[in-house]
């Protein structure tokens, strides 16, 4: 399991998750069809607006999209641009929506997803930028209410970036939740710390 798979998996603590009601096949199909239609509509409006974000957003609001739908479908457009190798345009649209919705968690998760699908070796600065953004998100959440998995995730990202502060945040998460200690004992993204005495002591 790679680091980004871990982050998606641990977005919320397993203990905190609520079971979602199961959709029957008809409901699921209808939901999927609506999602495809919404994305197609948003994509069309983005092209018609000649990639002018302000005009595009106004069209979606007029059509009846709320902020959540605008974010979700703009994320879809950005991903489509990436898959079409239109990286500069995708980044430009990202900057627009990120400035518009600076505290929207889905936008951060989008780029955790994206950097797991592109050629990371050629995009190290890009990766660092959005990993820092993810760290900023979880740090802000901890200021509202401390959460063990947030500290753990921050520590893992800092470790991936070579930031020595990773040990402090890993320790904080482990001290708050024994389940994290067990995870850290075998989590592959922390293998580079297996000879670090401070880390070994905290997972004893």
Backbone torsions as a table, in degrees:
resi	resn	phi	psi	omega
1	UNK	NA	124.7	-179.8
2	UNK	-81.5	171.6	-175.9
3	UNK	-60.2	-36.6	-175.9
4	UNK	-77.0	-31.0	173.2
5	UNK	-63.2	-41.2	179.0
6	UNK	-61.0	-44.9	-176.4
7	UNK	-63.2	-39.6	178.6
8	UNK	-68.2	-39.4	-179.5
9	UNK	-65.3	-39.2	-175.2
10	UNK	-97.3	18.8	-178.8
11	UNK	-54.8	-35.3	172.2
12	UNK	-130.8	150.7	177.8
13	UNK	-62.6	137.7	177.7
14	UNK	-55.6	-30.5	-178.8
15	UNK	-71.6	-22.0	-174.6
16	UNK	-96.0	-12.1	-173.7
17	UNK	-70.6	142.2	175.5
18	UNK	-103.9	142.1	178.9
19	UNK	-69.1	133.7	179.0
20	UNK	-89.1	140.6	178.2
21	UNK	-62.4	140.3	-179.0
22	UNK	-77.0	136.3	175.9
23	UNK	-91.2	140.0	172.7
24	UNK	-77.8	169.6	-173.5
25	UNK	-60.0	-36.8	-179.2
26	UNK	-66.9	-43.1	178.3
27	UNK	-63.8	-43.2	-178.1
28	UNK	-63.2	-42.8	-179.8
29	UNK	-63.2	-42.8	-179.3
30	UNK	-63.3	-42.9	179.5
31	UNK	-62.6	-43.6	179.2
32	UNK	-64.3	-43.1	179.2
33	UNK	-60.8	-42.4	179.1
34	UNK	-63.0	-40.6	179.6
35	UNK	-63.6	-41.9	178.8
36	UNK	-65.0	-41.8	179.8
37	UNK	-64.1	-44.8	179.9
38	UNK	-59.8	-43.9	-179.6
39	UNK	-66.4	-39.8	178.6
40	UNK	-63.4	-42.2	179.5
41	UNK	-63.8	-47.2	-179.5
42	UNK	-61.8	-42.3	179.6
43	UNK	-62.2	-41.2	179.0
44	UNK	-63.1	-44.5	-179.1
45	UNK	-66.6	-33.9	178.7
46	UNK	-66.0	-39.4	177.4
47	UNK	-68.9	-43.4	-179.5
48	UNK	-63.2	-32.5	179.0
49	UNK	-81.1	5.3	-178.9
50	UNK	53.4	42.7	176.5
51	UNK	62.8	25.0	174.1
52	UNK	-88.1	109.6	-172.8
53	UNK	-60.6	-41.8	-177.6
54	UNK	-62.7	-45.6	178.8
55	UNK	-65.1	-43.4	179.0
56	UNK	-58.2	-48.1	-178.4
57	UNK	-64.1	-41.4	179.2
58	UNK	-60.1	-40.5	178.4
59	UNK	-62.4	-42.3	-179.1
60	UNK	-67.2	-40.3	178.3
61	UNK	-64.1	-41.3	178.4
62	UNK	-62.3	-37.0	-179.7
63	UNK	-71.4	-21.3	178.1
64	UNK	117.0	7.2	177.3
65	UNK	-71.0	137.0	171.0
66	UNK	-90.7	178.9	-177.0
67	UNK	-58.4	-39.8	-178.7
68	UNK	-61.0	-43.9	179.2
69	UNK	-68.0	-36.6	178.9
70	UNK	-63.1	-46.6	179.8
71	UNK	-62.2	-50.3	-175.8
72	UNK	-60.0	-44.2	-176.7
73	UNK	-78.2	-28.9	174.2
74	UNK	-68.1	-37.2	173.0
75	UNK	-57.9	-43.3	178.3
76	UNK	-59.9	-41.5	178.8
77	UNK	-65.1	-42.1	179.5
78	UNK	-61.1	-43.7	178.3
79	UNK	-62.7	-41.0	177.8
80	UNK	-61.4	-40.0	177.9
81	UNK	-63.9	-39.8	178.0
82	UNK	-63.3	-46.6	-178.9
83	UNK	-63.7	-25.2	177.7
84	UNK	-90.2	10.3	178.6
85	UNK	62.9	27.2	175.4
86	UNK	-99.5	63.6	-172.4
87	UNK	-62.4	-44.4	-178.0
88	UNK	-61.4	-42.0	179.9
89	UNK	-67.8	-37.8	178.2
90	UNK	-63.4	-43.3	179.1
91	UNK	-65.7	-37.8	178.7
92	UNK	-63.0	-45.4	179.5
93	UNK	-66.7	-37.8	176.4
94	UNK	-58.5	-47.0	-178.6
95	UNK	-58.9	-38.7	-179.7
96	UNK	-64.8	-49.1	-175.6
97	UNK	-74.2	-31.9	178.4
98	UNK	-67.3	-37.6	176.0
99	UNK	-67.9	-32.1	-178.2
100	UNK	-76.4	-36.8	-178.4
101	UNK	-129.0	69.0	-171.5
102	UNK	-65.1	-19.1	-177.2
103	UNK	-110.7	15.6	-178.6
104	UNK	-83.3	116.1	-174.8
105	UNK	-63.7	-32.7	-177.8
106	UNK	-60.0	-31.9	-178.6
107	UNK	-67.8	-38.4	175.8
108	UNK	-65.6	-42.8	-179.6
109	UNK	-66.1	-29.6	175.0
110	UNK	-55.8	-47.3	-174.5
111	UNK	-79.0	-22.4	169.2
112	UNK	-64.8	-38.7	177.5
113	UNK	-67.8	-45.5	-176.0
114	UNK	-63.0	-45.7	-176.0
115	UNK	-71.8	-6.5	173.3
116	UNK	-89.5	-8.0	-176.5
117	UNK	-112.5	-13.4	-178.2
118	UNK	-99.4	176.9	179.1
119	UNK	-77.7	93.8	-173.3
120	UNK	-61.3	-34.4	-178.0
121	UNK	-57.5	-30.5	-179.3
122	UNK	-96.1	6.6	-174.2
123	UNK	-137.4	39.0	-176.4
124	UNK	-62.0	-41.3	179.5
125	UNK	-65.7	-38.9	177.3
126	UNK	-61.5	-46.2	179.4
127	UNK	-59.7	-48.4	-177.2
128	UNK	-60.5	-39.6	-178.3
129	UNK	-59.2	-46.5	-174.2
130	UNK	-85.7	-21.2	170.2
131	UNK	-67.7	-39.3	176.4
132	UNK	-62.4	-36.7	179.1
133	UNK	-66.0	-40.9	177.8
134	UNK	-63.5	-41.7	177.3
135	UNK	-60.6	-42.1	178.8
136	UNK	-61.7	-38.1	179.3
137	UNK	-62.6	-50.8	-177.5
138	UNK	-68.5	-32.3	176.1
139	UNK	-64.1	-42.3	178.1
140	UNK	-63.8	-40.7	179.0
141	UNK	-63.8	-38.1	179.0
142	UNK	-66.7	-26.9	177.6
143	UNK	-70.6	-27.8	177.2
144	UNK	-80.2	-49.2	177.1
145	UNK	-156.6	122.6	-177.8
146	UNK	-65.8	139.8	-178.0
147	UNK	-142.3	125.2	-172.8
148	UNK	-55.5	-43.7	-176.3
149	UNK	-68.3	-27.8	175.1
150	UNK	-62.6	-45.2	178.8
151	UNK	-62.5	-41.9	-179.6
152	UNK	-62.0	-45.4	-180.0
153	UNK	-64.9	-41.0	176.9
154	UNK	-59.7	-44.8	179.8
155	UNK	-61.4	-41.1	-180.0
156	UNK	-65.0	-44.4	179.1
157	UNK	-65.1	-42.0	178.3
158	UNK	-63.0	-38.1	176.8
159	UNK	-62.5	-42.2	179.3
160	UNK	-62.8	-27.9	-179.2
161	UNK	-93.9	-0.7	179.9
162	UNK	77.8	22.6	-179.4
163	UNK	-89.3	121.6	-176.1
164	UNK	-66.8	-17.1	176.8
165	UNK	-65.5	-9.7	-179.3
166	UNK	-56.1	-38.3	-176.7
167	UNK	-65.0	-37.6	179.2
168	UNK	-63.0	-43.4	-178.9
169	UNK	-75.3	-35.2	174.5
170	UNK	-61.6	-43.9	179.7
171	UNK	-60.4	-44.7	-179.0
172	UNK	-59.8	-45.7	179.2
173	UNK	-63.4	-43.4	-179.4
174	UNK	-64.6	-40.2	179.4
175	UNK	-65.1	-29.1	-177.5
176	UNK	-85.5	-20.9	-173.6
177	UNK	-152.6	114.4	-179.9
178	UNK	-61.7	-26.7	179.6
179	UNK	-62.6	-33.2	178.7
180	UNK	-67.4	-39.2	178.2
181	UNK	-57.9	-44.6	-179.7
182	UNK	-64.2	-39.3	178.8
183	UNK	-65.3	-42.5	-177.2
184	UNK	-65.6	-26.0	-179.1
185	UNK	-64.0	-27.8	-174.9
186	UNK	-125.5	-4.4	-175.5
187	UNK	-68.2	121.7	-170.7
188	UNK	-63.6	-30.6	-178.4
189	UNK	-69.3	-7.1	177.1
190	UNK	-106.8	10.3	-176.7
191	UNK	-60.8	-28.3	-179.6
192	UNK	-68.3	-12.1	-180.0
193	UNK	-99.2	3.3	-173.8
194	UNK	-64.8	-15.7	177.6
195	UNK	-106.9	3.3	179.1
196	UNK	-84.2	118.9	-173.9
197	UNK	-64.1	-36.5	179.1
198	UNK	-63.9	-42.9	179.0
199	UNK	-67.3	-43.7	-179.9
200	UNK	-60.3	-37.3	-179.6
201	UNK	-67.8	-38.4	-177.2
202	UNK	-73.2	-17.8	178.8
203	UNK	-105.4	11.3	179.5
204	UNK	-60.5	NA	NA
